[in-house]
């Protein structure tokens, strides 16, 4: 399964509550880095699941974590 192009959309494109033009991928990366003591390896592991998730699942997870 190919990586979802949803990860490259800007937050303000997909969420009416955001005015950020940061890509969803970068916002999720930053979230995990902040919440795991800036451990790059742990962040990579946390991000792996998004490579195979549907756009709807990524959106739901991102909204739960970032809003």
C-alpha positions in Angstrom: 0.0 0.0 0.0 1.3 3.4 -1.0 1.8 6.2 1.5 -1.2 8.5 1.8 -0.9 11.9 0.0 -2.9 13.2 3.0 0.3 13.5 4.9 1.5 16.2 2.6 -1.6 18.3 2.8 -1.4 21.5 4.9 -3.2 21.6 8.2 -5.3 24.5 7.1 -6.4 22.6 4.0 -7.9 19.8 6.0 -8.9 21.3 9.4 -11.1 24.3 9.8 -9.6 24.9 13.3 -6.0 25.3 12.0 -4.5 28.3 10.3 -1.1 26.6 9.9 0.3 25.8 6.5 2.5 23.1 8.0 2.0 19.7 6.3 0.2 17.1 8.4 3.3 14.9 8.4 5.5 17.6 10.0 2.9 18.5 12.6 2.6 14.9 13.6 6.4 14.5 13.7 6.7 17.6 15.9 3.9 16.3 18.2 5.7 13.0 18.8 9.1 14.7 19.2 7.6 17.0 21.9 5.9 14.1 23.7 8.8 11.6 23.8 11.7 13.7 24.9 13.0 14.5 21.4 13.9 10.9 20.7 14.2 10.6 16.9 14.1 6.8 16.9 10.9 6.7 19.0 9.3 9.3 16.8 10.2 7.3 13.7 8.5 4.3 15.2 5.4 6.3 16.1 5.2 7.7 12.6 5.5 4.3 10.9 1.8 3.6 11.3 0.8 6.6 9.2 2.6 5.1 6.2 -0.2 2.5 5.8 -3.2 4.3 7.3 -6.1 5.6 5.2 -6.6 9.4 4.9 -9.7 9.2 7.1 -7.8 7.4 9.8 -4.8 9.8 9.6 -7.2 12.8 9.8 -9.0 11.3 12.8 -5.7 10.6 14.6 -4.2 14.0 13.8 -7.3 15.8 15.0 -7.3 13.9 18.3 -3.6 14.7 18.8 -3.2 18.2 17.4 -6.4 20.0 18.1 
